[in-house]
Amino acid sequence: MSSSWTTRQNKVFEEALAMYDKDTPDRWQKVAQAVGGGKTVDDVKMQYKELTKDVKEMDTAGLQNFQYGSSSNTSMGGSSSNGQLRG
């Protein structure tokens, strides 16, 4: 399994999830093919689990307390220092 994901691969991954919904036959295979870079069905399933975990954490903690990876949440459209959302 390939563990490292580039910013580009993450973007393509999210676009592929939107294109191939849960009712699409062979969804994970199609998502893996779209992402490319040697990503397997297991890789994209694991990435999906991480994405859903992150979304749940954002919902539970609120955007101002959520840290995405090692970057600050403001770079991901999170809260500014005064609590207002950034776009």
C-alpha positions as CSV (number, residue, x, y, z in Angstrom):
1,M,0.0,0.0,0.0
2,S,1.2,3.5,-0.8
3,S,0.9,5.7,2.3
4,S,1.9,9.2,1.2
5,W,-0.7,11.4,-0.5
6,T,0.1,14.6,-2.4
7,T,-2.1,17.6,-2.3
8,R,-3.1,16.9,-5.9
9,Q,-4.0,13.3,-5.1
10,N,-6.2,14.4,-2.2
11,K,-8.0,16.9,-4.5
12,V,-8.5,14.2,-7.2
13,F,-9.6,11.8,-4.5
14,E,-12.3,14.2,-3.2
15,E,-13.5,14.9,-6.8
16,A,-13.7,11.2,-7.5
17,L,-15.7,10.6,-4.4
18,A,-18.2,13.3,-5.6
19,M,-18.3,11.7,-9.1
20,Y,-18.6,8.1,-7.9
21,D,-21.2,8.0,-5.2
22,K,-21.8,5.0,-2.9
23,D,-24.2,3.4,-5.4
24,T,-21.6,3.3,-8.2
25,P,-20.5,-0.2,-9.1
26,D,-16.8,-0.8,-8.4
27,R,-16.7,2.7,-6.8
28,W,-13.4,2.1,-4.9
29,Q,-11.6,0.7,-8.0
30,K,-12.7,3.7,-10.0
31,V,-11.6,6.2,-7.3
32,A,-8.2,4.4,-7.1
33,Q,-7.8,4.6,-10.9
34,A,-8.7,8.3,-10.9
35,V,-6.2,9.1,-8.1
36,G,-3.4,7.2,-9.8
37,G,0.1,7.2,-8.4
38,G,-0.1,3.5,-7.6
39,K,-3.0,3.9,-5.1
40,T,-4.8,0.7,-4.5
41,V,-8.4,0.1,-3.5
42,D,-7.2,-0.5,0.1
43,D,-5.3,2.9,0.0
44,V,-8.4,4.8,-1.1
45,K,-10.6,3.0,1.4
46,M,-8.2,3.9,4.2
47,Q,-8.0,7.5,3.0
48,Y,-11.8,7.6,3.0
49,K,-11.9,6.4,6.6
50,E,-9.4,9.1,7.6
51,L,-11.5,11.8,5.8
52,T,-14.7,10.7,7.5
53,K,-12.8,10.7,10.9
54,D,-11.6,14.2,10.2
55,V,-15.1,15.4,9.3
56,K,-16.5,13.9,12.5
57,E,-13.8,15.6,14.5
58,M,-14.6,18.9,12.9
59,D,-18.3,18.4,13.6
60,T,-17.7,17.4,17.2
61,A,-15.0,20.0,18.1
62,G,-16.0,22.8,15.9
63,L,-13.8,24.3,13.3
64,Q,-11.9,26.6,15.7
65,N,-10.5,23.6,17.6
66,F,-9.8,21.3,14.6
67,Q,-6.2,20.8,13.3
68,Y,-5.9,19.3,9.9
69,G,-2.6,17.4,9.6
70,S,0.3,19.5,10.8
71,S,-1.0,22.8,9.3
72,S,-3.2,25.3,11.1
73,N,-6.9,25.3,10.5
74,T,-6.9,28.8,9.0
75,S,-5.2,27.4,5.9
76,M,-8.1,25.1,5.4
77,G,-10.8,27.8,5.7
78,G,-11.0,27.4,9.5
79,S,-11.4,30.1,12.1
80,S,-9.4,33.3,12.4
81,S,-8.1,34.5,15.7
82,N,-11.4,36.3,16.4
83,G,-13.5,33.2,15.7
84,Q,-14.9,34.2,12.3
85,L,-14.7,31.7,9.5
86,R,-12.2,32.3,6.7
87,G,-13.1,31.5,3.1
